[in-house]
Amino acid sequence: MLWKLFFESSLVLTFAIPKEQLQQLIPPCLQLDTFNDKWAFIAVAMVQTKDLRPKGFPEILGNNFFFNWYRIFVRYENIKGKKFKRLVYY
């Protein structure tokens, strides 16, 4: 389903944190995406939405709300050995 919405305002902050502090937050199948094998990264976003609704629905049915989320930047290697970099883990 496609959604229609407008971000009225947003703020995204990204932090470099010693990797040991984030390692426990991700599953064993993922690796932290690090800088100098010391710093891992987390982003926190705060967003005010306007008129969130399924595409094609009238504006009157839209919702306005504030939400926040975080992302941890990770890497993944599948069973065939293909590496994926700079993924995000919620």
Residue frames as a rotation matrix with the C-alpha (Angstrom) as fourth column:
MET 1
0.583 0.812 0.000 0.00
0.812 -0.583 0.000 0.00
0.000 0.000 -1.000 0.00
LEU 2
-0.424 -0.681 0.597 1.32
0.656 -0.686 -0.316 3.43
0.624 0.258 0.737 -0.90
TRP 3
0.189 0.420 -0.887 1.04
0.921 -0.388 0.013 6.25
-0.339 -0.820 -0.461 1.61
LYS 4
0.117 -0.126 0.985 0.71
0.479 -0.862 -0.167 9.95
0.870 0.491 -0.041 1.17
LEU 5
0.611 0.063 -0.789 2.16
0.766 -0.300 0.569 12.24
-0.200 -0.952 -0.232 3.79
PHE 6
0.494 -0.463 0.736 3.98
0.076 -0.821 -0.567 15.47
0.866 0.336 -0.370 4.31
PHE 7
0.005 -0.566 -0.824 6.84
0.988 0.130 -0.084 16.00
0.155 -0.814 0.560 6.76
GLU 8
0.875 0.386 0.291 6.05
0.330 -0.917 0.222 19.33
0.353 -0.098 -0.930 8.33
SER 9
0.451 -0.814 0.365 9.36
-0.850 -0.517 -0.101 19.36
0.271 -0.265 -0.925 10.18
SER 10
0.907 -0.227 -0.354 12.12
0.286 0.950 0.124 16.91
0.308 -0.214 0.927 10.96
LEU 11
0.423 -0.838 0.346 15.37
-0.903 -0.424 0.077 16.77
0.082 -0.345 -0.935 12.86
VAL 12
0.910 -0.227 -0.348 17.90
0.187 0.971 -0.147 13.96
0.371 0.068 0.926 12.44
LEU 13
0.477 -0.784 0.397 20.93
-0.875 -0.384 0.293 13.68
-0.077 -0.488 -0.870 14.70
THR 14
0.768 -0.324 -0.553 23.72
0.065 0.897 -0.437 11.17
0.638 0.299 0.710 14.05
PHE 15
0.653 -0.517 0.553 26.16
-0.735 -0.256 0.628 10.16
-0.183 -0.817 -0.547 16.77
ALA 16
0.112 -0.706 -0.699 29.46
-0.289 0.650 -0.703 8.28
0.951 0.280 -0.132 16.77
ILE 17
0.647 0.188 0.738 29.55
-0.762 0.160 0.627 5.97
0.000 -0.969 0.247 19.79
PRO 18
-0.526 -0.825 0.208 32.17
-0.824 0.554 0.115 3.43
-0.210 -0.111 -0.971 20.92
LYS 19
-0.313 0.421 -0.851 31.15
-0.626 0.583 0.518 0.20
0.714 0.695 0.081 19.18
GLU 20
-0.889 -0.065 -0.454 30.99
0.249 0.763 -0.597 -1.75
0.385 -0.643 -0.662 22.44
GLN 21
-0.783 0.615 -0.095 28.01
-0.231 -0.428 -0.874 0.34
-0.578 -0.662 0.477 23.53
LEU 22
-0.041 0.803 -0.594 25.93
-0.971 -0.172 -0.165 -0.57
-0.235 0.570 0.787 20.45
GLN 23
-0.738 -0.360 -0.570 27.03
-0.555 0.805 0.211 -4.17
0.383 0.472 -0.794 19.85
GLN 24
-0.922 0.368 0.123 24.53
0.172 0.672 -0.720 -5.59
-0.348 -0.643 -0.683 22.33
LEU 25
-0.224 0.893 -0.391 21.63
-0.418 -0.450 -0.789 -3.91
-0.881 -0.014 0.474 20.51
ILE 26
0.073 0.213 -0.974 21.99
-0.996 0.063 -0.060 -5.80
0.048 0.975 0.217 17.21
PRO 27
0.892 0.287 0.349 21.50
-0.315 0.949 0.027 -9.49
-0.324 -0.134 0.937 16.41
PRO 28
0.177 -0.909 0.377 24.56
-0.056 0.373 0.926 -11.73
-0.983 -0.185 0.015 15.91
CYS 29
0.290 -0.035 0.956 24.01
0.860 0.448 -0.244 -11.99
-0.420 0.893 0.160 12.14
LEU 30
0.856 0.025 0.517 24.82
0.298 -0.840 -0.453 -8.27
0.423 0.541 -0.727 11.71
GLN 31
-0.121 -0.917 -0.381 28.08
0.992 -0.119 -0.028 -6.38
-0.019 -0.382 0.924 12.16
LEU 32
0.552 0.256 -0.794 28.35
0.377 -0.925 -0.037 -2.74
-0.744 -0.279 -0.607 13.11
ASP 33
0.522 -0.405 0.751 29.47
0.668 -0.353 -0.655 -0.38
0.530 0.844 0.086 10.36
THR 34
0.652 -0.343 -0.677 32.40
0.576 -0.357 0.735 1.29
-0.494 -0.869 -0.035 12.08
PHE 35
0.802 -0.539 0.257 35.02
-0.227 -0.673 -0.703 3.97
0.553 0.506 -0.663 11.58
ASN 36
-0.140 -0.973 0.184 38.58
-0.745 -0.019 -0.667 2.88
0.653 -0.230 -0.722 12.44
ASP 37
-0.136 0.190 -0.972 37.04
0.264 0.953 0.149 -0.24
0.955 -0.236 -0.180 14.03
LYS 38
-0.903 -0.214 -0.373 36.26
0.414 -0.198 -0.888 1.92
0.116 -0.957 0.268 17.06
TRP 39
-0.744 0.611 -0.271 33.23
-0.397 -0.730 -0.556 4.10
-0.538 -0.306 0.786 16.38
ALA 40
-0.605 0.686 0.404 29.73
0.794 0.552 0.253 2.87
-0.049 0.474 -0.879 15.50
PHE 41
-0.965 0.236 0.112 26.91
-0.196 -0.938 0.286 5.15
0.173 0.254 0.951 14.36
ILE 42
-0.395 0.908 -0.142 23.37
0.880 0.329 -0.341 5.73
-0.263 -0.260 -0.929 15.50
ALA 43
-0.885 0.226 0.406 20.88
-0.002 -0.876 0.483 8.23
0.465 0.427 0.776 14.09
VAL 44
-0.497 0.774 -0.392 17.86
0.691 0.080 -0.719 9.57
-0.525 -0.629 -0.574 15.93
ALA 45
-0.841 0.279 0.463 15.07
0.220 -0.604 0.766 11.25
0.493 0.746 0.447 13.96
MET 46
-0.492 0.753 -0.438 12.14
0.454 -0.207 -0.867 13.31
-0.743 -0.625 -0.240 15.19
VAL 47
-0.938 0.188 0.290 9.44
0.241 -0.244 0.939 14.01
0.247 0.951 0.184 12.62
GLN 48
-0.426 0.872 -0.243 6.17
-0.159 -0.336 -0.928 15.92
-0.891 -0.357 0.282 12.61
THR 49
-0.852 0.165 0.497 3.87
0.516 0.428 0.742 14.48
-0.090 0.889 -0.450 9.94
LYS 50
-0.491 0.755 -0.434 0.82
-0.529 -0.654 -0.541 15.99
-0.692 -0.036 0.721 8.32
ASP 51
0.303 0.806 -0.509 -2.07
-0.908 0.082 -0.410 14.25
-0.289 0.587 0.757 6.57
LEU 52
-0.822 -0.567 0.055 -0.70
-0.537 0.804 0.253 10.68
-0.188 0.178 -0.966 6.70
ARG 53
0.252 0.922 0.293 -3.13
-0.571 0.386 -0.725 8.46
-0.782 0.015 0.623 4.82
PRO 54
-0.150 -0.241 0.959 -3.25
0.562 0.777 0.283 5.73
-0.814 0.581 0.019 2.17
LYS 55
-0.906 -0.252 -0.339 -2.75
-0.124 -0.609 0.784 7.18
-0.404 0.752 0.521 -1.30
GLY 56
-0.734 0.675 0.071 -6.05
0.197 0.112 0.974 8.07
0.649 0.729 -0.215 -2.94
PHE 57
-0.060 0.713 -0.699 -7.89
0.993 0.114 0.031 8.62
0.102 -0.692 -0.715 0.36
PRO 58
0.535 0.328 0.778 -9.29
0.361 -0.922 0.140 12.10
0.764 0.206 -0.612 1.06
GLU 59
-0.426 -0.789 0.443 -7.24
0.001 -0.491 -0.871 14.57
0.905 -0.371 0.210 3.08
ILE 60
0.183 0.595 0.783 -9.90
-0.814 -0.355 0.460 14.66
0.552 -0.721 0.419 5.80
LEU 61
0.953 0.180 -0.243 -8.94
-0.056 0.895 0.444 11.08
0.297 -0.409 0.863 6.73
GLY 62
0.145 -0.988 -0.050 -5.29
0.149 0.071 -0.986 12.00
0.978 0.136 0.157 7.24
ASN 63
0.814 0.008 -0.581 -3.57
0.579 0.072 0.812 11.91
0.048 -0.997 0.054 10.62
ASN 64
0.374 -0.731 0.571 -1.12
-0.341 -0.681 -0.648 14.46
0.862 0.048 -0.504 11.98
PHE 65
0.992 -0.067 -0.105 1.31
0.123 0.386 0.914 13.15
-0.021 -0.920 0.391 14.57
PHE 66
0.345 -0.928 0.138 4.85
-0.919 -0.364 -0.154 13.34
0.193 -0.074 -0.978 15.91
PHE 67
0.996 -0.089 -0.019 7.11
0.091 0.965 0.245 10.30
-0.004 -0.246 0.969 15.89
ASN 68
0.280 -0.960 -0.018 10.72
-0.953 -0.280 0.112 9.43
-0.112 -0.014 -0.994 16.51
TRP 69
0.997 -0.065 -0.029 12.90
0.060 0.984 -0.166 6.47
0.040 0.164 0.986 15.63
TYR 70
0.284 -0.959 -0.006 16.50
-0.679 -0.206 0.704 5.39
-0.677 -0.196 -0.710 15.73
ARG 71
0.941 -0.133 -0.312 18.76
-0.165 0.626 -0.762 3.62
0.297 0.768 0.567 13.26
ILE 72
0.363 -0.888 0.283 21.98
-0.299 0.177 0.938 1.75
-0.883 -0.425 -0.201 13.87
PHE 73
0.524 -0.236 -0.818 24.25
-0.849 -0.062 -0.526 1.48
0.074 0.970 -0.233 10.83
VAL 74
0.290 -0.306 0.907 25.27
-0.332 0.857 0.395 -2.13
-0.897 -0.416 0.147 10.16
ARG 75
-0.349 -0.398 -0.848 26.82
-0.933 0.233 0.274 -4.51
0.089 0.887 -0.453 7.62
TYR 76
0.450 0.529 0.719 25.63
-0.516 0.811 -0.274 -7.94
-0.728 -0.248 0.639 6.59
GLU 77
-0.611 -0.583 -0.535 27.19
-0.789 0.401 0.465 -10.88
-0.056 0.707 -0.705 4.75
ASN 78
0.496 0.868 -0.031 24.77
-0.866 0.492 -0.089 -13.46
-0.062 0.071 0.996 3.32
ILE 79
0.544 -0.244 0.803 25.43
-0.174 0.903 0.392 -17.21
-0.821 -0.353 0.449 3.16
LYS 80
0.818 -0.269 0.509 26.86
0.575 0.335 -0.746 -16.84
0.030 0.903 0.429 -0.37
GLY 81
-0.102 -0.935 -0.339 29.46
0.925 -0.214 0.312 -14.38
-0.365 -0.282 0.887 0.92
LYS 82
-0.087 0.125 0.988 27.91
0.625 -0.765 0.152 -11.28
0.776 0.631 -0.012 -0.64
LYS 83
-0.577 -0.225 -0.785 28.54
0.790 -0.401 -0.465 -8.25
-0.210 -0.888 0.409 1.59
PHE 84
0.314 0.720 0.619 26.04
0.663 -0.633 0.400 -5.47
0.680 0.285 -0.676 2.15
LYS 85
-0.680 -0.630 -0.375 27.33
0.721 -0.482 -0.499 -2.22
0.134 -0.610 0.781 3.64
ARG 86
-0.987 0.160 0.025 25.65
-0.160 -0.947 -0.277 0.70
-0.020 -0.277 0.961 5.30
LEU 87
-0.265 0.931 -0.252 22.38
0.456 0.351 0.818 -0.97
0.850 0.102 -0.517 6.02
VAL 88
-0.540 0.136 0.831 20.25
-0.689 -0.639 -0.343 0.33
0.484 -0.757 0.439 8.85
TYR 89
-0.569 0.356 -0.742 18.85
0.563 0.825 -0.036 -1.64
0.599 -0.439 -0.670 11.75
TYR 90
-0.146 0.624 0.768 15.76
-0.456 -0.731 0.507 -0.29
0.878 -0.277 0.391 13.50
